[in-house]
Amino acid sequence: MTRSPARPAVALPPALAGELAHRHGDACRRRFTTELERVRAVLAASCTTVVFGGHFSAGKSSLLNLLIGRPLLPVDDFPETGVACVIRKGPADHVTVVRAGRRTKLPCTTDAIADAVSLVAADGDYRSEVLESRRLVIELADCPVPDRVRWVDSPGINDTDAMTARAAEVAAHADLLVWVVSSRQPISTVEEDFLRAHRERHGPDSVVLLVNVFLTEDTPEQWQRFLTTRADHHRARLHHALDGGAPAGLVFVSARAAAADPGHFGAPEARALLDRISHADPAVAAARRARAAALLRPLVDEASLRIREQRSLLEQECAGNDLLRAELTTAGEHFRSQVERAVDDWARNWDTHARACGEQVAKLLTTGPVQRDGSYGRLLTEQLQQASAALAETLARTLDRSAAATRHAALTETETRRLAELLRPPVVCVEVPGRLAGRLPELRTNSLGRTVSGRIGSLMPSLSANALRSIDQVVNAAADSVERAKEAAESAVPDRERTRANILAAAAVAARHAKERRSLVLQLLGGACRPLTPAPRAPDSGPLTVLEALHRHLTDCLDSCGGTQ
């Protein structure tokens, strides 16, 4: 961006102002906007302000009376001016004293002005009411002050702290400072410090010097004698006092002698100097840029300080986030470890319980006949599901305790039911062998009945043949029954063993169900038991970014004012 060296662009861009308010509050935005407006007002001022300053009783008011051609300002050997007096051209002669919140018009006379600005009363006491006045504005119709220029007579320094502070405040608003030095005393240390600080803030071209010469006699001879014998001494003294930086435009003038003879005693040179600096002199623009730079430097420093503070906050937030992430990682790993251990404990318990259920159902084979109605499968399923429900409830309680200890979410009722359903074993079937399901063997006739009936017939000859045949049939039937029972008993033993083996095998299959569901259980728990503390988000760098943009803008403004040269 190309900027005019006389009037740099210093306004806060609207987008930057909006971001500043959004990120740092409206008070921060107003702070920088207001200060930059002050800088802009200095650079764009339509009126040139020339302030006359110096030690008290150095002759500032006398010199101004000489320059305006009228003895309006009060003069005395004691401090007179306690209020800044602004002199400017106007349509008519007017005097206005400005106090807090009000303005009062005064007659345009020396007495009225003295009554408003004189710091010392006739009895020698300080007049406290003068401190209530802000400034005195003198408008003169017939005035040598150029248009759009104002001359300001300021209180003298080194009188009281209050007056020195007022003098410094007036000088701070000067485009150019005309420092009046009395020839009756060397420039004081207080003056040296004052001028050194002013030039540092406003630039080396912001000060011009006028030596007000007090002659023993106001004659041309004494004037010439001073110029010949004393002027070089004063030049050297001022050059040394300002560390070799005394302005080239040093002028000697005797205000008291020139009041009677305005054409001599340095009055023409003083008028020429004021005429030069009161118009569009490059020194005015340079002084304004230096003054603007003096206002901008604290803003740049403040922005730098805010950036450092914001970076520190950002670093602290990043460190806190890193610590929180580490804590969450540790807690998460601890919780997952506890979950896996709890699930493994459940799997081992389930294996034990499932096999115990199989043994319990298998015991039924020892107390009665083998059942072929599917009751073994139903009973085993019922016992397995009861054991599974109890173990699922125990697992859920264990997980809730682990979740509470590691700040994870506990299982909801729905998730607890889902876990129980996931752990519930399927319906089991137990196969029972079918060898005893057929018809009994046919009766087989053998010689046992005939043998028995023959022996009975020999013992009891009176028995008829029919009776013997009946005995023969009964005995043969009994023998067949015994044979059949023997065969049934021999076949029932392997049926029970195979049924028992089938029951235990079904229980073993159910026991393996835990291993098959382990990954699904862990997946369910991992999704349900989320950390209660959310993972930290990346810190917002927006506040720092807008401060860095503000610092760049302020630095550009300072560069355009020559403040970094």
PEBELFEN-V423286 format. One record per helix or strand of 3 or more residues. SS is the DSSP state (alpha for helix, beta for strand). FROM is the first residue (numbers start at 1). TO is the last residue. Records with the same first field share a line. If there is no record, write none. Layout:
# PEBELFEN-V423286
SS = FROM-TO ; FROM-TO
This chain:
# PEBELFEN-V423286
alpha = 14-24 ; 26-43 ; 60-68 ; 110-117 ; 128-132 ; 161-172 ; 189-202 ; 204-206 ; 220-229 ; 231-241 ; 255-260 ; 267-278 ; 282-366 ; 375-405 ; 413-423 ; 435-437 ; 448-459 ; 465-528 ; 542-560
beta = 48-55 ; 84-89 ; 94-99 ; 102-106 ; 133-140 ; 149-153 ; 176-182 ; 207-212 ; 251-253
